[in-house]
Amino acid sequence: MLKVVKPKTNHARRIIEKRAPKLVETIKKILILHGTKTSSVLNGVLTDMFHLTRAGGNAIRYTKKNGNIQPFESGGETTMEFLSQKTDCSLFAFASHSKKRPNNLILGRMYDHHLYDLVEVGIDNFSSMESFGHGKKLAPQVGSKPLFAFIGEGFEAKEHLKHLKEVILDIFRGEVVETINLTGLDRVFVCTAVGDDKVHFMHCAIRLKKSGTIVPRTELVEIGPSMDLVHRRHRLPNDDLKKEAMKSANLKAKKKVKNVSGDLLSGKVGRIYVPKQEVGDMALAKMKGLKRERREAAASHSASKIKIPKENAGENVASSKKQKTG
């Protein structure tokens, strides 16, 4: 295992944060490896797999021979787990060729950079993308999504074929999206179960033709690769590891904010309620003219409230009566 060290630069810190576990995981990357000995058929298979999965840098291929990788043997997965952690890949394809198992291809998945499950198939009747001669005319476009068609009851009834179906989906489906344009569906993978242990794998391009209606007419053109996958052996994950891998976090619902709405033009729009305020009692900065008027108003108000002394009150009343009688 790689030693986890504290990052010393911002670039290293961003890389570690990118590889850290996330609530919503990013697209899975695949690591393509060669064994001690490979045939021309396996080289063509790995080349086509790399071309089909490399969009967005989601495929890494090592052409160096790896003789110490034996995923089905105890301890033989150590190098694979090391390379998985080094490249941050959760899928892998390992090709090897021997007299006992000719044209052998091992597909597997990783969980937390530990071996999760394996499926081993043999390759027969292989035809590469180059042999069909379509070139870039019908090649998959950047950002497009494939369709999958699994034909045959074996994909539901046979455990090993059902397992192979899950691995194929993980390898070739690419990024998971919510919506897609109709023109973004430009290819389809057709897998047909032939017998108990054989699956015919075919890759076709989708061509949209005019039909006179809203729904276009579709045609399938085989563009490769095409091959027969003969199942040899597989290994499922144990129950504890599967339970841990299938665990999902409980997403808390976002709390609704009252009296707030938004649109594309105004952005975030809200309504607030302000209580009645006594502005007259607030300490505000006063102008000089306003201070003068308030001083005069205060002086007149105080003059109107001056009280007459009691000893002079009778004299004032008597003088007023004399003036009336005179």
C-alpha beads as a LAMMPS data file, in Angstrom:
LAMMPS data file: protein, C-alpha beads

326 atoms
325 bonds

1 atom types
1 bond types

-500.0 500.0 xlo xhi
-500.0 500.0 ylo yhi
-500.0 500.0 zlo zhi

Masses

1 110.0

Atoms # bond

1 1 1 0.000 0.000 0.000
2 1 1 1.092 3.557 -0.669
3 1 1 2.133 5.612 2.319
4 1 1 -0.242 8.495 2.982
5 1 1 1.739 11.677 3.556
6 1 1 0.651 15.191 4.370
7 1 1 0.639 17.350 1.213
8 1 1 3.216 20.132 1.102
9 1 1 1.796 22.078 -1.856
10 1 1 -1.661 23.201 -2.905
11 1 1 -1.433 21.057 -6.047
12 1 1 -0.795 17.910 -3.994
13 1 1 -3.595 18.837 -1.605
14 1 1 -6.073 19.164 -4.494
15 1 1 -5.048 15.764 -5.878
16 1 1 -5.577 14.068 -2.497
17 1 1 -8.969 15.760 -2.079
18 1 1 -9.955 14.626 -5.574
19 1 1 -9.155 11.003 -4.725
20 1 1 -10.850 11.074 -1.321
21 1 1 -14.186 9.240 -0.868
22 1 1 -17.165 11.339 -1.923
23 1 1 -20.870 11.255 -1.211
24 1 1 -21.539 11.154 -4.966
25 1 1 -18.690 9.276 -6.641
26 1 1 -17.166 10.424 -9.913
27 1 1 -16.837 8.342 -13.077
28 1 1 -14.940 5.063 -12.707
29 1 1 -11.560 4.765 -14.437
30 1 1 -10.172 1.549 -15.893
31 1 1 -6.586 0.273 -15.747
32 1 1 -5.514 -1.871 -18.737
33 1 1 -2.585 -4.238 -18.116
34 1 1 -0.556 -6.845 -20.040
35 1 1 0.613 -10.121 -18.568
36 1 1 3.933 -11.871 -19.117
37 1 1 2.791 -13.128 -22.506
38 1 1 -0.020 -11.844 -24.723
39 1 1 -1.200 -12.712 -28.220
40 1 1 -2.070 -10.449 -31.144
41 1 1 -5.752 -11.075 -30.413
42 1 1 -5.408 -9.819 -26.848
43 1 1 -3.383 -6.804 -27.976
44 1 1 -6.202 -5.876 -30.332
45 1 1 -8.831 -6.354 -27.607
46 1 1 -6.960 -4.133 -25.147
47 1 1 -6.375 -1.473 -27.826
48 1 1 -10.078 -1.298 -28.696
49 1 1 -11.061 -1.228 -25.013
50 1 1 -8.682 1.678 -24.481
51 1 1 -10.168 3.613 -27.427
52 1 1 -13.732 3.052 -26.194
53 1 1 -13.083 4.097 -22.584
54 1 1 -10.371 6.746 -22.805
55 1 1 -12.731 9.749 -23.237
56 1 1 -12.031 12.310 -20.525
57 1 1 -8.863 10.518 -19.418
58 1 1 -10.832 7.658 -17.855
59 1 1 -8.559 4.860 -19.131
60 1 1 -4.904 4.190 -18.307
61 1 1 -2.900 1.587 -20.211
62 1 1 0.397 0.038 -19.115
63 1 1 2.150 -1.885 -21.898
64 1 1 4.885 -3.166 -19.594
65 1 1 4.693 -6.892 -18.815
66 1 1 3.386 -7.748 -15.344
67 1 1 4.246 -11.321 -14.463
68 1 1 3.542 -11.078 -10.737
69 1 1 -0.179 -10.323 -11.135
70 1 1 -2.374 -13.366 -10.478
71 1 1 -5.741 -12.029 -9.275
72 1 1 -7.300 -15.458 -8.623
73 1 1 -4.363 -16.662 -6.503
74 1 1 -3.905 -15.777 -2.835
75 1 1 -1.500 -12.837 -2.585
76 1 1 -1.432 -12.340 -6.354
77 1 1 -3.615 -9.242 -6.144
78 1 1 -1.088 -7.158 -4.163
79 1 1 0.449 -5.518 -7.225
80 1 1 -2.993 -4.886 -8.685
81 1 1 -4.152 -3.109 -5.534
82 1 1 -0.958 -1.029 -5.489
83 1 1 -1.480 0.090 -9.093
84 1 1 -5.146 0.790 -8.394
85 1 1 -4.273 3.152 -5.560
86 1 1 -1.465 4.754 -7.565
87 1 1 -3.673 5.506 -10.599
88 1 1 -6.989 5.933 -8.725
89 1 1 -8.674 3.282 -10.914
90 1 1 -11.582 1.172 -9.688
91 1 1 -11.780 -1.107 -12.768
92 1 1 -9.118 -3.179 -14.497
93 1 1 -8.587 -5.483 -17.471
94 1 1 -5.675 -7.945 -17.368
95 1 1 -4.717 -9.976 -20.461
96 1 1 -2.526 -13.084 -20.524
97 1 1 -1.901 -15.966 -22.925
98 1 1 -0.822 -19.502 -22.084
99 1 1 -1.288 -23.037 -23.328
100 1 1 -3.709 -23.828 -20.514
101 1 1 -5.747 -20.625 -20.920
102 1 1 -5.240 -19.130 -24.402
103 1 1 -6.417 -15.564 -25.094
104 1 1 -7.352 -15.071 -21.460
105 1 1 -8.914 -11.808 -20.266
106 1 1 -9.635 -11.038 -16.599
107 1 1 -12.034 -8.206 -15.785
108 1 1 -12.396 -6.977 -12.225
109 1 1 -13.607 -4.243 -9.938
110 1 1 -12.028 -2.642 -6.880
111 1 1 -13.537 -1.188 -3.724
112 1 1 -11.457 1.195 -1.630
113 1 1 -8.475 0.001 -3.721
114 1 1 -9.046 -3.604 -2.615
115 1 1 -10.089 -6.431 -4.919
116 1 1 -13.896 -6.645 -5.048
117 1 1 -14.823 -9.257 -7.689
118 1 1 -13.392 -11.018 -10.764
119 1 1 -14.599 -12.605 -13.991
120 1 1 -12.375 -14.510 -16.434
121 1 1 -13.285 -15.020 -20.094
122 1 1 -11.634 -16.413 -23.205
123 1 1 -11.644 -14.451 -26.487
124 1 1 -12.785 -16.157 -29.726
125 1 1 -13.649 -14.869 -33.224
126 1 1 -12.268 -11.399 -32.603
127 1 1 -12.671 -8.596 -35.161
128 1 1 -11.126 -5.229 -34.351
129 1 1 -12.540 -1.771 -35.037
130 1 1 -9.871 -1.234 -37.681
131 1 1 -10.955 -4.301 -39.651
132 1 1 -14.433 -2.827 -40.295
133 1 1 -12.874 0.147 -42.084
134 1 1 -15.250 2.901 -40.969
135 1 1 -12.496 5.052 -39.482
136 1 1 -13.558 8.280 -37.782
137 1 1 -16.790 8.554 -39.777
138 1 1 -18.786 6.441 -37.312
139 1 1 -16.429 6.678 -34.337
140 1 1 -17.985 7.562 -30.944
141 1 1 -18.224 11.307 -30.385
142 1 1 -16.900 13.061 -27.300
143 1 1 -19.610 13.251 -24.630
144 1 1 -21.882 10.664 -26.271
145 1 1 -23.529 7.829 -24.341
146 1 1 -23.930 4.174 -25.350
147 1 1 -26.997 1.975 -25.174
148 1 1 -26.861 -1.641 -23.983
149 1 1 -28.908 -4.580 -25.239
150 1 1 -28.609 -7.899 -23.364
151 1 1 -30.406 -10.627 -25.282
152 1 1 -31.087 -14.026 -23.756
153 1 1 -32.535 -15.505 -20.585
154 1 1 -29.086 -16.465 -19.343
155 1 1 -28.398 -12.909 -18.156
156 1 1 -31.202 -13.310 -15.612
157 1 1 -31.102 -17.043 -14.874
158 1 1 -27.351 -17.796 -14.812
159 1 1 -25.406 -16.273 -11.935
160 1 1 -22.078 -16.103 -13.802
161 1 1 -23.650 -14.416 -16.848
162 1 1 -25.482 -11.973 -14.615
163 1 1 -22.163 -11.151 -12.976
164 1 1 -20.526 -10.659 -16.397
165 1 1 -23.348 -8.309 -17.364
166 1 1 -22.723 -6.104 -14.321
167 1 1 -18.990 -5.879 -15.073
168 1 1 -19.580 -4.985 -18.751
169 1 1 -21.988 -2.231 -17.729
170 1 1 -19.493 -0.744 -15.281
171 1 1 -16.667 -0.744 -17.835
172 1 1 -18.412 0.751 -20.872
173 1 1 -21.248 2.922 -19.528
174 1 1 -19.071 5.965 -18.788
175 1 1 -20.353 8.887 -16.765
176 1 1 -23.824 8.660 -15.234
177 1 1 -26.053 11.566 -16.353
178 1 1 -29.661 12.546 -15.661
179 1 1 -30.655 13.734 -19.154
180 1 1 -29.146 13.504 -22.636
181 1 1 -29.881 14.789 -26.124
182 1 1 -31.186 12.251 -28.635
183 1 1 -28.198 12.861 -30.904
184 1 1 -25.916 11.955 -27.979
185 1 1 -26.993 8.298 -28.267
186 1 1 -24.733 7.276 -31.145
187 1 1 -23.804 3.651 -30.378
188 1 1 -25.067 0.447 -28.799
189 1 1 -23.394 -2.600 -27.247
190 1 1 -25.277 -5.794 -28.112
191 1 1 -24.567 -8.836 -25.911
192 1 1 -26.254 -12.107 -26.849
193 1 1 -26.139 -15.153 -24.573
194 1 1 -25.305 -18.231 -26.672
195 1 1 -25.570 -21.369 -24.559
196 1 1 -24.583 -21.489 -20.908
197 1 1 -21.058 -20.071 -21.067
198 1 1 -20.737 -18.005 -24.257
199 1 1 -21.695 -14.384 -24.943
200 1 1 -21.444 -12.762 -28.366
201 1 1 -20.277 -9.148 -27.922
202 1 1 -20.944 -6.652 -30.723
203 1 1 -20.518 -2.866 -31.001
204 1 1 -22.755 -0.942 -33.439
205 1 1 -23.186 2.695 -34.443
206 1 1 -26.662 4.266 -34.478
207 1 1 -27.576 6.247 -37.589
208 1 1 -30.666 8.466 -37.480
209 1 1 -32.624 8.669 -40.747
210 1 1 -35.556 10.846 -41.791
211 1 1 -38.922 9.192 -41.263
212 1 1 -41.408 11.997 -41.970
213 1 1 -42.380 12.126 -38.286
214 1 1 -40.901 13.519 -35.083
215 1 1 -39.335 10.152 -34.219
216 1 1 -36.437 9.400 -36.600
217 1 1 -35.800 6.034 -38.188
218 1 1 -32.744 4.248 -36.782
219 1 1 -30.230 1.951 -38.421
220 1 1 -27.474 -0.107 -36.796
221 1 1 -24.064 -0.336 -38.462
222 1 1 -21.509 -2.726 -36.966
223 1 1 -18.248 -0.864 -36.350
224 1 1 -16.397 -3.265 -34.035
225 1 1 -15.035 -4.681 -31.930
226 1 1 -16.825 -7.991 -32.264
227 1 1 -15.913 -11.138 -30.314
228 1 1 -17.162 -14.153 -28.402
229 1 1 -16.641 -14.137 -24.637
230 1 1 -16.349 -17.672 -23.257
231 1 1 -16.832 -17.715 -19.495
232 1 1 -14.153 -19.638 -17.586
233 1 1 -14.370 -18.715 -13.900
234 1 1 -15.461 -15.886 -11.646
235 1 1 -15.272 -14.811 -8.015
236 1 1 -18.021 -12.898 -6.236
237 1 1 -17.404 -10.573 -3.278
238 1 1 -18.089 -11.839 0.219
239 1 1 -21.237 -10.672 1.975
240 1 1 -19.526 -8.252 4.368
241 1 1 -17.578 -6.509 1.609
242 1 1 -20.646 -6.313 -0.609
243 1 1 -22.708 -4.825 2.220
244 1 1 -20.001 -2.236 2.875
245 1 1 -19.726 -1.332 -0.820
246 1 1 -23.498 -0.994 -1.254
247 1 1 -23.885 1.285 1.750
248 1 1 -25.262 4.701 0.856
249 1 1 -25.404 7.833 2.962
250 1 1 -28.729 9.313 3.979
251 1 1 -29.052 12.575 2.103
252 1 1 -30.770 15.179 4.247
253 1 1 -33.443 17.161 2.481
254 1 1 -32.495 20.764 1.901
255 1 1 -34.304 23.049 4.327
256 1 1 -36.796 25.294 2.566
257 1 1 -36.206 29.016 2.981
258 1 1 -39.424 30.953 3.444
259 1 1 -40.336 34.013 1.357
260 1 1 -37.453 33.442 -1.075
261 1 1 -37.752 32.750 -4.778
262 1 1 -35.503 33.069 -7.793
263 1 1 -35.470 33.398 -11.552
264 1 1 -32.911 33.689 -14.342
265 1 1 -33.184 37.478 -14.689
266 1 1 -33.433 38.771 -11.125
267 1 1 -31.591 35.943 -9.429
268 1 1 -32.484 35.450 -5.776
269 1 1 -35.567 37.434 -4.756
270 1 1 -36.803 37.606 -1.166
271 1 1 -39.499 39.330 0.871
272 1 1 -38.756 40.668 4.342
273 1 1 -41.072 42.014 7.046
274 1 1 -39.880 45.000 9.142
275 1 1 -41.786 45.999 12.332
276 1 1 -42.984 49.588 12.863
277 1 1 -40.144 51.848 13.949
278 1 1 -40.342 55.066 16.056
279 1 1 -38.148 57.286 13.955
280 1 1 -38.716 60.343 16.184
281 1 1 -37.044 58.690 19.144
282 1 1 -34.005 57.608 17.197
283 1 1 -30.708 59.439 17.725
284 1 1 -30.027 60.946 14.319
285 1 1 -27.519 63.541 13.156
286 1 1 -29.237 66.962 13.187
287 1 1 -28.541 69.908 10.836
288 1 1 -27.748 73.376 12.228
289 1 1 -30.969 74.884 10.864
290 1 1 -32.993 72.071 12.338
291 1 1 -31.332 72.597 15.732
292 1 1 -32.227 76.350 15.667
293 1 1 -35.884 75.678 14.883
294 1 1 -36.079 73.131 17.663
295 1 1 -34.533 75.586 20.178
296 1 1 -37.105 78.262 19.290
297 1 1 -39.953 75.763 19.528
298 1 1 -38.716 74.589 22.911
299 1 1 -38.439 78.191 24.210
300 1 1 -41.986 79.103 23.162
301 1 1 -43.314 75.920 24.674
302 1 1 -41.609 76.619 28.005
303 1 1 -42.918 80.244 28.057
304 1 1 -46.493 79.099 27.679
305 1 1 -46.126 76.914 30.738
306 1 1 -44.938 79.750 33.160
307 1 1 -47.137 79.802 36.345
308 1 1 -48.413 83.067 38.064
309 1 1 -47.477 83.420 41.823
310 1 1 -50.399 83.067 44.302
311 1 1 -49.822 86.420 46.156
312 1 1 -50.292 88.437 42.969
313 1 1 -53.268 86.498 41.752
314 1 1 -55.870 88.520 43.810
315 1 1 -54.554 91.938 42.708
316 1 1 -54.777 90.942 39.101
317 1 1 -58.410 89.833 39.544
318 1 1 -59.422 93.089 41.323
319 1 1 -57.839 95.332 38.723
320 1 1 -59.666 93.509 36.009
321 1 1 -63.049 94.070 37.775
322 1 1 -62.408 97.856 38.163
323 1 1 -61.716 98.172 34.496
324 1 1 -65.049 96.507 33.679
325 1 1 -67.176 98.705 36.088
326 1 1 -65.457 101.938 35.072

Bonds

1 1 1 2
2 1 2 3
3 1 3 4
4 1 4 5
5 1 5 6
6 1 6 7
7 1 7 8
8 1 8 9
9 1 9 10
10 1 10 11
11 1 11 12
12 1 12 13
13 1 13 14
14 1 14 15
15 1 15 16
16 1 16 17
17 1 17 18
18 1 18 19
19 1 19 20
20 1 20 21
21 1 21 22
22 1 22 23
23 1 23 24
24 1 24 25
25 1 25 26
26 1 26 27
27 1 27 28
28 1 28 29
29 1 29 30
30 1 30 31
31 1 31 32
32 1 32 33
33 1 33 34
34 1 34 35
35 1 35 36
36 1 36 37
37 1 37 38
38 1 38 39
39 1 39 40
40 1 40 41
41 1 41 42
42 1 42 43
43 1 43 44
44 1 44 45
45 1 45 46
46 1 46 47
47 1 47 48
48 1 48 49
49 1 49 50
50 1 50 51
51 1 51 52
52 1 52 53
53 1 53 54
54 1 54 55
55 1 55 56
56 1 56 57
57 1 57 58
58 1 58 59
59 1 59 60
60 1 60 61
61 1 61 62
62 1 62 63
63 1 63 64
64 1 64 65
65 1 65 66
66 1 66 67
67 1 67 68
68 1 68 69
69 1 69 70
70 1 70 71
71 1 71 72
72 1 72 73
73 1 73 74
74 1 74 75
75 1 75 76
76 1 76 77
77 1 77 78
78 1 78 79
79 1 79 80
80 1 80 81
81 1 81 82
82 1 82 83
83 1 83 84
84 1 84 85
85 1 85 86
86 1 86 87
87 1 87 88
88 1 88 89
89 1 89 90
90 1 90 91
91 1 91 92
92 1 92 93
93 1 93 94
94 1 94 95
95 1 95 96
96 1 96 97
97 1 97 98
98 1 98 99
99 1 99 100
100 1 100 101
101 1 101 102
102 1 102 103
103 1 103 104
104 1 104 105
105 1 105 106
106 1 106 107
107 1 107 108
108 1 108 109
109 1 109 110
110 1 110 111
111 1 111 112
112 1 112 113
113 1 113 114
114 1 114 115
115 1 115 116
116 1 116 117
117 1 117 118
118 1 118 119
119 1 119 120
120 1 120 121
121 1 121 122
122 1 122 123
123 1 123 124
124 1 124 125
125 1 125 126
126 1 126 127
127 1 127 128
128 1 128 129
129 1 129 130
130 1 130 131
131 1 131 132
132 1 132 133
133 1 133 134
134 1 134 135
135 1 135 136
136 1 136 137
137 1 137 138
138 1 138 139
139 1 139 140
140 1 140 141
141 1 141 142
142 1 142 143
143 1 143 144
144 1 144 145
145 1 145 146
146 1 146 147
147 1 147 148
148 1 148 149
149 1 149 150
150 1 150 151
151 1 151 152
152 1 152 153
153 1 153 154
154 1 154 155
155 1 155 156
156 1 156 157
157 1 157 158
158 1 158 159
159 1 159 160
160 1 160 161
161 1 161 162
162 1 162 163
163 1 163 164
164 1 164 165
165 1 165 166
166 1 166 167
167 1 167 168
168 1 168 169
169 1 169 170
170 1 170 171
171 1 171 172
172 1 172 173
173 1 173 174
174 1 174 175
175 1 175 176
176 1 176 177
177 1 177 178
178 1 178 179
179 1 179 180
180 1 180 181
181 1 181 182
182 1 182 183
183 1 183 184
184 1 184 185
185 1 185 186
186 1 186 187
187 1 187 188
188 1 188 189
189 1 189 190
190 1 190 191
191 1 191 192
192 1 192 193
193 1 193 194
194 1 194 195
195 1 195 196
196 1 196 197
197 1 197 198
198 1 198 199
199 1 199 200
200 1 200 201
201 1 201 202
202 1 202 203
203 1 203 204
204 1 204 205
205 1 205 206
206 1 206 207
207 1 207 208
208 1 208 209
209 1 209 210
210 1 210 211
211 1 211 212
212 1 212 213
213 1 213 214
214 1 214 215
215 1 215 216
216 1 216 217
217 1 217 218
218 1 218 219
219 1 219 220
220 1 220 221
221 1 221 222
222 1 222 223
223 1 223 224
224 1 224 225
225 1 225 226
226 1 226 227
227 1 227 228
228 1 228 229
229 1 229 230
230 1 230 231
231 1 231 232
232 1 232 233
233 1 233 234
234 1 234 235
235 1 235 236
236 1 236 237
237 1 237 238
238 1 238 239
239 1 239 240
240 1 240 241
241 1 241 242
242 1 242 243
243 1 243 244
244 1 244 245
245 1 245 246
246 1 246 247
247 1 247 248
248 1 248 249
249 1 249 250
250 1 250 251
251 1 251 252
252 1 252 253
253 1 253 254
254 1 254 255
255 1 255 256
256 1 256 257
257 1 257 258
258 1 258 259
259 1 259 260
260 1 260 261
261 1 261 262
262 1 262 263
263 1 263 264
264 1 264 265
265 1 265 266
266 1 266 267
267 1 267 268
268 1 268 269
269 1 269 270
270 1 270 271
271 1 271 272
272 1 272 273
273 1 273 274
274 1 274 275
275 1 275 276
276 1 276 277
277 1 277 278
278 1 278 279
279 1 279 280
280 1 280 281
281 1 281 282
282 1 282 283
283 1 283 284
284 1 284 285
285 1 285 286
286 1 286 287
287 1 287 288
288 1 288 289
289 1 289 290
290 1 290 291
291 1 291 292
292 1 292 293
293 1 293 294
294 1 294 295
295 1 295 296
296 1 296 297
297 1 297 298
298 1 298 299
299 1 299 300
300 1 300 301
301 1 301 302
302 1 302 303
303 1 303 304
304 1 304 305
305 1 305 306
306 1 306 307
307 1 307 308
308 1 308 309
309 1 309 310
310 1 310 311
311 1 311 312
312 1 312 313
313 1 313 314
314 1 314 315
315 1 315 316
316 1 316 317
317 1 317 318
318 1 318 319
319 1 319 320
320 1 320 321
321 1 321 322
322 1 322 323
323 1 323 324
324 1 324 325
325 1 325 326
